[in-house]
Each structure stands twice: as C-alpha cells, then as structure tokens.
Amino acid sequence: RLLMVLIEKSKEPDSWTQHRKTPGSEYESTPELRDSLLKDQGFICAYCMRRIPVTDHGTTESSRIEHIIPQSMLTREQAMEYSNMVICCPGAISSISEKLTHCDRHKGEKPISLSPLDKNFIATLDYKRDGTLFSSDKRFDSEINTILNLNIEQLKANRKSVRNGLINFLNAKKNRWKRADLEKILQKYKGRDEGGRRMEYCGVVISYVSKKIRQLH
C-alpha cells in the first residue's frame, strides 16, 4: 500500500554529513540536501502527494524541508538528522490563508504521531469517493485533518479527479480487464519513471486498483 508516500530513506548526502559533523554548524537548507530528499520521495510531497517542485500562488517557495519532529523540540544536533527530514510542497494550493494552507506550512511546529516513514501508519489509510483521505486510527485521522489539513476542498477535488479518470479509463474496456492488466497499472503507480518520479496522487490509484484485484478472487 502506498496511500501516502511510504518513504524509504537513502544515505544522506556526503556534503550534509560533512556539514552536520562540523563543530558549531547549524541546520540549513542546502541544494544537495533538498535534491536528496526529492529523489527519496520520487518528487512528490511527503504528505499530500502533489508533484514537487511546484510554486503555489502567493508563495515564492517550490518546496519546503519538513522536520517530522519539530525543530523546536530538538537539540542542534538532532535538528540535522537526515532521518527526521522529508520534503513537502509549498502548502498553499488554494491560498496562503491559514485556513486553507496544508502539509508542512499548516503543521508548523506542532508535533504529530503519524509519519510517512511508518508502515503501520500507512496501512491505516484509505480514500472516500469524494477524495477524502482518512485513517482508521482516530488519532492519525485527527492529525490528518487538524494539523496537516489534507482534506481541504482543492486537494479532495484533485484526488477525486484522479479516481474518476481511472474509473473512466477502466470502464472504457467494459469489464474486460484481466488481473494481469490491473497488476500492470498497479506496478506503474507503485513505481517510478525513468527520471525517478512517482505519479502525482499515486495513492488514489493504488487504493482503487488494489481493491479491484481483490474482488477478482
């Protein structure tokens, strides 16, 4: 299941290791660090699965490095740990208004118990027909909605559009899909292209196709 990106961390860049181990050094967003995080995640946001880099209206950022455990809760050394970092979209797909921001921009320094590095968390996720992302765990579900704000209308609409596009594509063959065909679609959305990129909102397709495959048994 890859309903949010299950991030498997690579080795941190050598330049970051050198920086981190330099006495008196502080956390800073370096190009090498940003590039490595992008490659880890297949160039999609750790939380909402939008394509990154991307520039939202009203912002100048194309991505944001996120500390899953907020920096305010960490020592200087801990704040530079690669294992605690992911990369997110600018978090303003609809507006820079606080009510409509999402992902790292909305989370800020608030702590969360969920993590896109945690298989157990990922296994609790699913989607509703209207594009709502939800977790079967009440605590995670609350954090998805109140801290990460992942169910604002534009994100839901985008996920619904991906789902409906897939359904229309499948219906065009009028139920002539075989298991091998569905498995091929599934592997495409679980994998990456030649540039190492995952499909935007890939979790929506993975969820739907996985259910279709199970129904064939």
N, C-alpha and C positions, 0 to 999 in steps of 0.2 A: 504494500500500500504506500502511496506517495501523495496523500491528500493535501498535505502541506509538504514542502521540501524536507525530506529526511537528509540532513546534511552530514556527509562523511568528510571529516576534516583531513586535508593533506598536511604534509610537513610545512611548517611556517617558512616563509622566505628567509634565505640566509642573511639578507640585509636587515631583516627585522630581528633575527636572533642576535646579530651584532649590536643593533641599536638597544635592544632590551637589556643586554648584558653590560652595556656601557655605564659605568658608575655615574649616578646623578641624572640619567636620562628620564624623560617623561613620555607618556603616551602621546603620539601624534599620528595623524592620518597620512601615511606615505603612499605614493603611487604603487610601489611594489606590494604593500600590504593590501591595498584596495584591489589590485589585479588578482592577487592570490585568492581572496575571498570570492570575487566574482567567478573565478574558474571553479572553485569548490562547489558553488551553488548552481552552476550552469547558466549564469547570467539571469537569474530570476530572484525576486525578493524573497528573503527568508520567511516572511510571514504571509504576504498576500499573493505571492507567485506572479506578480507583474514582471514584465521584461525590464531589466536594468542593464546599462544606464538609461535613464529617461528623465526629461525635465518637465516638471509639473507647472501649470500656470501659477504665477505668483512666487515662484522659487527660482533660485539660480543653481541649486544642487542637482546633480544627476543620480546620486546615490548617497546613502548615509551608513557609516560603520556603526553598528549597534553592539553594545555590551549587554549580553543577556542578563547577567548580574550587573546592576548599575554601577558605574564608576564610583558614585558617592558612597557605596558600601564596601569598596575595595581599597587595599593599600596601593601605593605607587607601583610596586612590582606586580601585584595581581591584575591591575588595570591594563597591563601589557601582555597578558596571557592570550595567546592566539586561540586557545581552545574555548574562550569565552566570547569570541567575536564572530558576528555574522554581518552580512551586508544587506541593506534594505533599500527600498525605493524612497523617493523624497517624501512620500506620505501625504501628498496633497492632490490626489487625483481629481477631486471636485473643487476644493477650496482650501485656503490657508486658515480658514476659520477653525478654531479649536474643536468645535462640534463635529466637523467633517474631516479633520486630519485622521491619520491612521498609522499603523505599524510603529516604527521607532519614534516618529515625530509626535504621535499621540501618547506613547508609552512614557517617554521622558525618563525620569529617574525612578519610576515606580517599579517595585520588584514583581516578578512573576514566577510561578511554579512550573509553568509549561516551558518546553524547549524544543526547537526544531531539530535538535541533536538527539532527542529521546524517542526511541522506537515505541515505547509504551504510550507516550502521548500521541504520536502519530496514529497508532492503532485505534484511538478513541474517536477519530474524526470521520465525518461524512458530510454530504450536501443534501439540501432540500431542493425541490423542483424550482423554487424561486431564486436559487443561487445562494441561499444562506449556508454558511459554514458553521457546523456545530460539533460539539464534543459530547460524548455520552457521560463524561465526568463533569459534574456540576461546577467544580472549582475551575477546571480548564475552560469550560464554556463561558463562565463569568468573565474570565480574563480575556478571552477572545473578543467579547463584546464590550466590556467596560474599559479595559486597559489598552488593547491593541486596536479596538474599534474596526474590526474586519468585516462588519456587516453593514457598512454604510451603503446607501442605495446604488451608487455607481459601481462599487465592487460586486455587489449582488447581481446587478444587471449584466456586467461583463461575464460573470461565471454562468449565468443563465443563458446568455447568448452562445457561449461555447457549448453548453449542454444541448441547446436546441439545434445548433449547427450539426453536431454529431448525430442527433436523432434523425434529422432530415437526411443526412448522408446515409445512415443505415437503412432508413425506410425506402430510399430510392431503389434498393435491391429487393424490396418486398419480401423480407424474411428469408432471403436465400443465403444469408450469411452462415458460413460454417465456422466451427470452432477455430480452425487454423487461421481464418480471416480475422477473427476477433483477437486472437493471440498476436497477430501481426500488428494490429492497431495498438494493442496494449504495450507491446515492446517498443513501438515508436515513441509513445508518450512517456514511457519509463526511462527511455534512453536520451541520448544527446545527438545533435547533428555533427557534421564534420568540424565545426568551429567550437564544439564543446558546449553548445547551448541547449538547454531544455526548452520544451514547448511552454509558452505562457499559459498559465492556469491549467497545467497538465493534470493536476489532481482531479479536476472535474471529470475529465475523460477517463482517467484510470478508474475512478469510482464507478462510473456508469458501465463501462465495458466489463469490468470485473464481475459486476452483478449479472450482466448478460451471459457471461461464460458460466457462472454458477448455475444459472437457470437451464443450461443445456444438459446438465447431469440427469 
